[in-house]
């Protein structure tokens, strides 16, 4: 099996820790337009400040190799994206541009035991990465270069071990100034655990940052999640696919050190409807 691109080396534990904990109220409707390659995605979200954000996102499948997506929201932000899955054997291209005049072209090349990426931005900044895989081990390197200043702005690496249901990774970041340890364990068909630990190597006496998360499958589709971080903030999440067309997720973020309103305890839900 080929390696993932660099940004996906620790995607499994990162997703378990970050996703399925809604912190705002949101309804998303996906409509497959009959007899066309067009999908319309509409989202209404109530933000924590009480305001509402409406987003429209039409997606058009050009052919089996290419797709086009546009999005626009009520804050007057817009974005377009063209994805070409197979520009050449092993090569994928993603071109994006938005209303803030930010544009970039990303190339992903995956073949055998090598994964390469290059992201070219219109502000003369370049991100490039390399991942090499051998058996159950992967080594990745990411560099961010400022072309206008001709300087290296960021450098990090990831050393990962992945076996069936297990992933452990070490990631020196910020040019070696910090170290992130990520782990994932699918204990059985119902229970999975994940976490990360961040250590500031320039301040060894400072307490590290951490997240610990558990996911329990009630059945094959619905699950409960709970997580906690170094600040004592607890996240609770429950996801229930009602049927093939409706999925509901609820979340509650609790300040374990302050259960009053000053602790910014927050409830959220997501409803996904497919037609």
C-alpha positions in Angstrom: 0.0 0.0 0.0 1.3 3.5 -0.9 1.9 6.0 1.9 -0.5 8.9 2.5 0.5 12.5 1.8 2.2 14.3 4.7 -0.9 16.1 5.9 -2.7 12.7 6.3 0.1 10.9 8.2 -1.7 11.5 11.6 -5.2 12.1 10.1 -6.8 9.2 12.0 -6.0 10.3 15.5 -6.5 14.0 14.6 -9.9 13.3 13.2 -11.0 11.3 16.2 -9.9 14.1 18.6 -11.3 17.1 16.6 -14.4 15.9 14.6 -18.0 15.0 15.7 -18.0 17.6 18.5 -20.3 20.3 17.1 -20.0 23.7 18.9 -22.5 25.6 16.8 -26.0 25.0 15.6 -26.0 24.0 11.9 -28.3 22.4 9.4 -26.9 21.1 6.1 -29.0 20.0 3.1 -27.5 18.1 0.2 -29.6 17.8 -2.9 -28.6 15.5 -5.8 -30.2 17.2 -8.8 -31.9 14.4 -10.9 -30.4 13.5 -14.2 -27.5 15.9 -13.8 -24.0 15.7 -12.5 -24.8 18.6 -10.1 -25.0 18.4 -6.3 -26.3 21.4 -4.3 -25.2 21.8 -0.7 -26.9 24.5 1.5 -25.9 25.2 5.0 -27.4 27.5 7.7 -25.3 27.9 10.8 -25.9 29.9 14.0 -22.5 31.1 15.3 -21.6 31.5 18.9 -22.2 35.3 18.7 -25.8 34.7 17.8 -25.5 35.6 14.1 -26.4 33.4 11.2 -24.3 32.3 8.3 -25.8 31.0 5.0 -23.6 29.0 2.7 -24.4 27.7 -0.8 -22.0 25.1 -2.4 -22.9 23.7 -5.8 -20.6 20.8 -6.9 -20.4 19.8 -10.5 -18.8 16.5 -11.7 -17.2 17.2 -15.1 -16.3 13.6 -15.7 -15.0 10.6 -13.7 -11.6 12.3 -13.5 -12.5 16.0 -12.7 -14.9 17.9 -10.5 -15.7 21.6 -9.9 -16.9 23.2 -6.7 -18.0 26.8 -5.8 -19.1 28.2 -2.5 -20.5 31.5 -1.4 -21.8 32.7 2.0 -23.7 35.6 3.5 -20.5 37.1 4.7 -19.6 37.7 1.0 -16.8 35.2 1.0 -16.6 33.0 -2.1 -14.3 30.2 -3.2 -13.9 28.0 -6.2 -12.0 24.7 -6.6 -11.1 22.5 -9.5 -9.9 18.9 -8.8 -8.3 16.7 -11.4 -7.9 13.3 -9.9 -5.5 11.9 -12.5 -3.5 14.6 -14.3 -1.0 11.9 -15.1 -0.4 8.4 -13.6 -0.2 9.0 -9.8 -0.5 12.8 -10.1 -3.5 14.8 -8.7 -4.0 18.5 -9.0 -6.2 20.9 -7.0 -6.6 24.5 -8.0 -8.4 26.9 -5.7 -9.1 30.7 -5.6 -11.2 32.8 -3.3 -12.7 36.3 -3.0 -9.8 37.4 -0.7 -7.6 37.1 -3.8 -5.9 34.0 -2.4 -5.1 31.4 -5.1 -3.1 28.2 -5.0 -2.3 25.1 -7.0 -1.6 21.8 -5.2 0.0 18.8 -6.8 0.0 15.4 -5.1 2.1 12.5 -6.5 1.8 9.1 -5.0 3.5 6.0 -6.4 4.8 2.8 -4.8 6.4 3.9 -1.5 6.7 7.6 -2.1 4.2 10.5 -1.7 5.1 14.0 -2.8 3.2 17.3 -2.6 3.8 20.9 -3.7 1.5 23.8 -3.0 2.2 27.0 -5.0 0.5 30.2 -3.8 0.1 33.5 -5.4 1.8 35.3 -2.5 5.1 33.6 -3.5 4.9 31.0 -0.7 5.6 27.4 -1.3 4.8 24.3 0.8 6.4 21.0 -0.2 6.5 17.6 1.4 7.9 14.1 1.0 6.8 10.9 2.6 8.7 7.6 2.4 7.2 4.3 3.5 8.9 1.0 4.4 6.8 -1.8 5.7 4.9 -0.4 8.7 7.1 2.7 9.1 6.7 6.1 7.4 9.0 9.1 7.5 7.7 12.5 6.3 9.2 16.0 5.9 7.4 19.3 5.3 9.0 22.6 4.4 7.4 26.0 4.0 9.3 28.5 1.9 8.8 32.3 1.5 9.8 32.9 -2.1 9.7 36.7 -1.9 12.0 36.8 1.1 13.9 33.7 0.0 13.8 32.1 3.5 12.6 28.9 5.1 9.6 29.8 7.3 8.8 26.4 8.6 10.3 22.9 8.8 8.9 19.8 10.4 9.0 16.0 10.2 6.9 13.1 11.2 8.0 9.5 12.1 5.1 7.1 12.1 4.5 3.5 12.9 1.2 2.0 11.7 -0.1 -1.5 12.2 -3.6 -2.9 12.1 -5.7 -0.7 14.3 -2.6 1.1 15.8 -0.8 4.3 14.9 2.0 6.1 16.8 3.8 9.2 15.5 6.5 11.6 16.6 6.5 15.0 15.0 9.3 17.6 15.6 7.7 21.0 14.6 8.6 24.6 14.3 12.1 23.9 13.2 12.6 21.5 16.2 11.2 23.9 18.8 8.3 21.7 19.8 7.5 18.0 19.7 4.1 16.4 19.1 3.3 12.8 20.0 0.2 11.3 18.4 -1.4 7.9 19.1 -4.4 5.9 18.0 -5.6 2.5 19.1 -8.7 0.7 17.7 -9.1 -1.6 20.7 -12.0 -3.5 19.3 -14.9 -3.1 16.9 -16.7 -0.8 19.4 -14.0 1.2 21.2 -11.2 3.5 19.8 -8.8 5.7 21.7 -6.6 8.6 20.5 -4.6 11.4 21.9 -1.8 13.9 21.3 0.8 15.5 23.5 2.7 18.7 22.6 5.9 19.7 24.4 7.6 23.1 24.0 11.3 22.1 23.8 12.3 25.7 24.5 10.4 25.7 27.8 10.9 22.2 29.3 9.5 23.3 32.7 6.2 24.3 31.1 3.4 21.8 31.3 2.7 20.1 28.0 -0.5 20.5 26.0 -2.6 17.3 25.5 -5.9 15.9 24.2 -7.2 12.5 25.1 -10.3 11.1 23.3 -12.4 8.0 23.3 -15.0 6.8 20.8 -17.6 4.1 21.6 -19.8 2.6 18.9 -23.3 1.9 20.3 -24.1 0.0 17.1 -22.6 -0.1 13.6 -23.4 3.5 12.8 -24.1 5.6 16.0 -21.4 6.4 18.5 -20.5 8.4 21.6 -17.3 10.4 22.0 -15.6 12.1 25.0 -12.4 14.1 25.2 -10.5 16.2 27.7 -7.5 18.5 27.4 -4.9 20.0 29.8 -7.2 22.9 30.7 -9.8 20.5 32.0 -12.2 21.3 29.2 -14.4 18.3 28.4 -16.0 17.6 25.1 -19.0 15.3 24.7 -20.4 14.2 21.3 -23.2 11.9 20.1 -23.7 11.0 16.4 -26.9 9.2 15.3 -27.6 8.4 11.6 -31.4 8.2 11.7 -31.6 6.7 8.3 -29.8 6.9 4.9 -31.0 10.5 4.5 -30.7 12.0 8.0 -27.8 12.3 10.4 -27.8 14.1 13.7 -24.8 15.0 15.9 -25.0 16.9 19.2 -22.1 18.2 21.3 -21.4 19.8 24.6 -18.2 21.6 25.6 -17.8 21.8 29.4 -15.3 23.8 31.4 -14.5 21.2 34.1 -13.0 24.0 36.3 -16.0 26.3 36.0 -19.5 25.0 35.4 -21.0 28.5 35.6 -21.8 30.7 32.5 -18.4 32.3 32.9 -16.9 29.0 32.0 -18.2 29.3 28.5 -19.9 25.9 28.5 -21.3 25.5 25.0 -23.9 23.3 23.3 -24.1 22.6 19.6 -25.8 20.3 17.0 -25.5 19.4 13.4 -28.3 18.1 11.2 -27.4 16.6 7.8 -30.2 16.0 5.3 -29.7 14.2 2.0 -32.2 14.2 -0.8 
